[in-house]
């Protein structure tokens, strides 16, 4: 039976195994993130959004600091074996955090330390995981596979926070961390089974071995300025808007006087929009640069409306719109960059792209928390709308003044050739 075009990559048996196992693991990831952020703002600090910002900072800053070796590792080390190691390390960190919480000896610095450890492991995991998708499917299936892989992550975000909100109230955050440990099992099994099969990416190992040095990733980007502009737009937006654990926890506690269930619901509502965005990108072909530069405008509008939402109900509904616009931007950007990069440099370029997105999120997290504590949670969202507007202006200016001119020049040169 032929699958619809939106799900065409699932016809690949290796990708089916990977994406379904990753879905279970992703549910665990969102279980832990929700429990971690909630325990910080509700139990380990005095409703302090800045403390959540520090956790996000520690979890994502290694993406920048370790960039010289993470991209190199994703290109030069067997990605499947690298992912096996990172998954085991993440499971151990979740177990440590769970034991600390269950035994009621956990304090804020424990969470900080585990967040930093998780960030270091994730710095190696993320570029390898993104590049691994292109090892599993053919080149023509990459855009669809990237979208479906992202949809798996955000579908898990729809389920995980909602479950976490209930479990935190019933059994406590510690057991939520332990449950996350269990969810690593299917992905470890899938990676083991994929090791017994021939992956498409294995055909490019000889080519990869000839291109050494992480600086070549930067040189490659320098030759493709449109990708630099895309990364700049993503960084300007994710620095503030992607820090939703900070401003959503602040809105829940400070504005709506809510509980863990409401916090989990808001994350799940954002996931609904993210899934819709992933389905939209999955049904499209490779995104164009002209399409990409328009997407920050949607983020600017949706985040501004979210900041102005008068009630919890309208705020939750607007989270769907924000999730949709953010997902269109991030998936389209990553697909554009991945398909614009030759396979030999893909690991390093994706490491730079991820470091840009997650590193800017890390740097922006303390600022978002400070704004929420000083001026109010709504302002921490509104400032993100302003940043998205600036990203749109940057993108559209480059597109009109440089990109179109360059494309016209290339066309003229091609026509002039005999």
C-alpha positions in Angstrom: 0.0 0.0 0.0 1.4 3.4 -1.0 1.5 6.0 1.7 0.2 9.5 1.3 2.8 12.0 0.2 2.8 13.6 3.6 4.1 10.3 5.2 6.1 9.0 2.2 9.4 8.6 4.3 7.6 6.0 6.5 7.7 3.5 3.5 11.4 3.1 4.5 11.5 0.3 7.1 14.7 1.7 8.8 13.1 5.1 9.2 9.9 3.6 10.6 11.9 1.8 13.3 13.9 5.0 14.1 10.9 7.4 14.2 8.6 5.3 16.4 11.4 4.4 18.9 12.4 8.1 19.0 8.7 9.0 19.7 8.7 7.0 22.9 12.0 8.5 24.0 10.7 12.0 23.2 7.7 11.5 25.4 10.2 10.8 28.2 12.2 13.9 27.3 9.1 16.0 27.8 8.2 14.2 31.0 11.5 15.2 32.4 11.6 18.8 31.1 8.1 19.5 32.5 8.9 18.0 35.9 12.3 19.7 36.0 11.0 23.2 35.2 8.1 22.8 37.6 10.1 21.6 40.6 12.5 24.5 40.1 9.9 27.3 40.0 7.4 25.8 42.5 9.6 23.9 45.1 13.3 24.8 44.8 12.9 28.6 44.4 10.5 31.3 45.5 8.5 31.3 42.2 11.6 32.6 40.5 11.5 32.6 36.7 15.1 33.5 36.6 16.0 30.2 38.2 14.2 28.3 35.4 16.2 30.6 33.0 19.5 29.4 34.6 18.4 25.7 34.1 17.7 26.4 30.4 21.0 28.3 30.1 23.1 25.4 31.6 21.2 22.9 29.4 21.9 24.6 26.1 25.2 26.6 26.5 27.3 23.5 25.8 26.0 23.7 22.2 28.2 26.8 21.7 31.2 25.9 24.0 31.6 22.4 22.5 30.9 23.3 18.9 34.6 22.7 17.8 34.3 19.0 18.6 30.6 18.1 18.4 30.2 18.8 14.6 33.5 17.0 14.0 32.3 14.0 16.0 29.0 13.8 14.1 30.9 13.6 10.8 33.9 11.4 11.8 32.5 9.0 14.4 29.9 6.3 13.6 26.7 8.2 14.3 24.8 5.1 15.4 27.4 4.3 18.0 27.7 7.9 19.1 23.9 8.0 19.6 24.0 4.8 21.7 26.5 6.4 24.0 24.6 9.7 24.4 21.3 7.9 25.1 22.9 5.8 27.9 24.5 8.9 29.4 21.1 10.8 29.3 19.4 7.9 31.0 21.9 7.8 33.8 21.5 11.6 34.4 17.7 11.2 34.6 18.2 8.3 37.1 20.4 10.4 39.3 17.9 13.3 39.3 15.0 10.9 40.0 16.8 9.3 43.0 17.6 12.8 44.5 14.0 13.9 44.2 12.5 10.7 45.5 14.8 10.7 48.6 13.9 14.3 49.1 17.5 15.5 49.3 17.3 17.5 46.1 18.3 21.1 46.1 18.6 23.7 43.3 22.2 23.1 42.6 21.5 19.5 41.9 19.2 20.4 39.1 21.7 22.9 37.8 24.5 20.2 37.8 22.3 17.6 36.0 21.1 20.2 33.5 24.7 21.1 32.7 25.6 17.4 32.3 22.6 16.8 30.1 23.6 19.8 28.0 27.1 18.4 27.5 25.7 15.1 26.3 23.0 16.7 24.2 25.7 18.8 22.4 27.0 15.6 20.9 23.6 14.0 20.5 21.8 16.7 18.6 23.9 17.1 15.5 24.5 13.4 15.2 20.7 12.8 15.6 19.8 15.3 12.9 22.5 14.1 10.5 21.5 10.4 11.2 18.1 11.0 9.6 19.9 11.4 6.2 21.8 8.2 6.9 18.5 6.3 7.2 16.6 7.7 4.1 17.5 8.6 0.6 18.4 12.2 -0.4 15.0 12.8 -2.0 13.2 11.6 1.2 15.2 13.9 3.5 12.7 16.9 3.5 9.8 14.6 4.4 11.9 12.6 6.9 13.1 15.8 8.7 9.5 17.0 9.0 8.2 13.7 10.3 11.1 13.4 12.7 10.2 16.8 14.1 6.5 15.9 14.2 7.4 12.9 16.3 9.2 15.2 18.7 6.3 17.6 19.0 3.7 14.9 19.1 5.5 13.7 22.2 5.4 17.2 23.5 1.6 17.0 23.2 1.5 13.9 25.4 4.5 14.2 27.7 3.7 17.4 29.6 0.1 16.5 30.1 1.1 13.2 31.6 3.8 14.9 33.7 1.3 17.4 35.1 -0.9 14.5 36.4 2.0 12.4 37.7 3.7 15.3 39.5 0.5 15.8 41.5 0.0 12.1 42.1 3.4 10.5 42.7 5.8 13.5 42.6 8.5 14.7 40.2 11.0 12.1 41.2 9.1 9.2 39.7 8.6 11.2 36.5 12.3 11.3 36.1 12.5 7.6 36.7 9.8 7.0 34.1 12.0 8.9 31.6 14.8 6.4 32.2 12.5 3.6 31.0 11.6 5.4 27.8 15.2 5.2 26.6 14.8 1.5 26.1 13.0 1.4 22.7 15.5 3.8 21.1 18.5 1.8 22.4 16.9 -1.3 20.9 16.3 0.4 17.6 19.8 1.7 17.3 21.1 -1.8 18.0 18.9 -3.3 15.3 19.9 -0.6 12.8 23.5 -1.6 13.3 22.6 -4.9 11.7 21.2 -3.2 8.6 22.8 -1.3 5.7 22.2 2.4 6.1 22.4 4.9 3.2 24.8 7.1 5.1 27.4 4.4 5.2 28.0 4.9 1.5 29.3 8.4 2.2 31.9 7.5 4.8 34.8 7.5 2.4 33.9 11.0 1.3 33.6 12.2 4.9 37.0 10.8 5.8 38.6 13.2 3.3 37.2 16.4 4.9 38.6 17.1 8.3 38.5 20.0 10.7 35.4 21.7 12.2 36.4 25.1 10.6 35.5 23.7 7.2 31.9 23.9 8.3 32.2 27.7 8.8 34.0 28.0 5.5 31.2 26.2 3.8 28.7 28.5 5.3 30.7 31.5 4.3 30.3 30.4 0.7 26.5 30.2 1.1 25.6 33.6 2.7 21.8 32.9 2.5 22.3 30.1 5.1 24.0 32.6 7.4 21.0 34.9 7.1 18.6 32.1 7.9 20.7 31.2 11.0 20.7 34.9 12.1 16.9 35.0 11.8 16.6 31.8 13.8 19.0 33.0 16.5 17.1 36.3 16.9 13.8 34.5 17.4 14.9 31.5 19.4 16.9 33.6 21.9 13.5 34.8 23.4 10.6 32.9 21.9 12.1 29.4 22.3 12.4 30.0 26.0 8.8 28.9 26.6 9.6 26.9 29.8 10.7 30.3 31.4 7.8 32.5 30.3 5.1 29.7 30.5 6.0 28.7 34.0 6.1 32.4 35.0 2.6 33.0 33.4 1.2 29.9 35.1 2.5 30.9 38.6 2.6 34.7 38.5 -0.4 35.6 36.2 -2.9 32.8 36.4 -1.9 31.4 39.8 -2.1 27.9 38.3 -0.7 24.5 39.0 1.5 21.9 37.3 -1.4 20.5 35.3 -2.1 23.9 33.7 1.6 24.4 33.0 1.7 21.0 31.2 -1.5 21.9 29.3 0.1 25.1 27.9 3.1 23.1 26.6 0.7 20.6 25.1 -1.3 23.3 23.4 1.9 24.6 21.8 2.6 21.1 20.7 -0.7 21.0 18.8 0.4 23.9 16.7 3.8 22.4 16.3 2.4 19.2 14.9 0.2 21.2 12.5 3.3 23.0 11.4 5.3 19.8 10.9 2.5 18.3 8.8 2.4 21.4 6.7 6.2 21.2 6.0 6.0 17.4 5.4 3.5 18.0 2.6 5.8 20.6 0.9 8.8 20.2 -1.2 12.2 21.8 -0.3 11.5 25.3 1.1 12.8 28.2 -0.8 14.8 31.1 0.7 12.0 33.5 -0.3 9.5 31.5 1.7 11.9 31.4 4.7 12.4 35.1 5.0 8.6 35.7 5.4 8.1 33.2 8.3 9.4 35.5 11.1 6.5 37.8 10.4 4.1 35.1 11.5 6.1 34.5 14.7 6.0 38.3 15.5 2.3 38.5 15.1 1.5 35.3 17.1 3.8 36.1 20.0 2.4 39.6 20.3 -1.2 38.3 20.4 -0.1 35.7 22.9 1.4 38.4 25.2 -2.0 40.3 25.0 -4.2 37.3 25.7 -6.5 38.3 28.5 -7.4 34.9 30.0 -5.9 31.5 30.5 -8.3 30.1 27.9 -7.4 32.6 25.2 -3.7 32.3 26.2 -3.8 28.5 25.7 -5.5 28.9 22.3 -2.9 31.4 21.2 -0.2 28.9 22.1 -1.4 26.8 19.2 -0.8 29.6 16.8 2.6 30.3 18.2 3.6 26.7 18.0 2.5 26.5 14.4 4.5 29.6 13.3 7.6 28.6 15.2 7.5 25.1 13.8 7.2 26.3 10.2 10.2 28.5 10.8 12.5 26.0 12.5 11.7 22.9 10.4 11.8 24.9 7.1 15.1 26.5 8.2 16.8 23.2 9.1 15.5 21.4 6.0 16.8 24.3 3.8 20.2 24.2 5.5 20.5 20.4 5.5 19.6 20.0 1.8 21.8 23.0 0.8 24.8 21.2 2.4 26.7 18.3 0.8 26.8 15.1 2.8 30.5 15.4 3.7 29.9 18.6 5.6 26.4 18.0 6.9 27.3 17.0 10.4 29.5 20.1 11.0 27.0 22.5 9.4 24.1 21.0 11.4 26.2 21.3 14.5 26.7 25.0 13.8 22.9 25.4 13.0 22.0 23.6 16.3 24.5 25.6 18.3 23.0 28.8 16.8 19.5 27.8 17.8 20.1 26.2 21.2 23.0 28.5 22.1 20.9 31.6 21.5 18.2 30.0 23.6 20.7 29.5 26.4 22.0 33.0 26.2 18.4 34.4 26.1 17.0 32.3 29.0 18.4 34.4 31.9 17.2 37.6 30.1 13.7 36.2 29.6 13.6 35.2 33.3 14.8 38.6 34.4 12.2 40.4 32.3 9.5 38.2 33.7 10.5 38.8 37.3 11.1 42.5 36.8 8.5 43.7 34.4 6.0 40.8 34.3 5.6 37.6 32.4 3.7 39.2 29.6 6.6 41.5 28.8 8.9 38.5 28.5 6.7 37.3 25.6 6.2 40.7 24.0 9.9 41.4 23.7 10.1 38.2 21.7 7.6 39.5 19.2 9.8 42.6 18.7 12.8 40.4 18.1 10.9 38.4 15.5 9.9 41.6 13.7 13.6 42.6 13.5 14.4 39.1 12.1 11.8 39.6 9.4 13.3 43.0 8.4 16.7 41.5 8.2 15.6 38.6 6.1 13.5 40.6 3.6 16.2 43.2 3.3 18.9 40.7 2.4 16.4 38.9 0.0 15.6 42.1 -1.9 19.1 43.7 -2.0 21.4 40.8 -2.4 19.7 37.4 -3.0 17.6 38.4 -6.0 20.4 40.3 -7.5 22.7 37.3 -7.1 20.2 34.9 -8.6 19.7 37.3 -11.6 23.4 37.5 -12.0 23.8 33.7 -12.0 21.0 33.3 -14.6 22.7 35.9 -16.9 26.0 34.1 -16.6 24.4 30.8 -17.4 22.7 32.2 -20.5 25.9 33.8 -21.7 27.7 30.5 -21.7 28.1 29.0 -25.2 
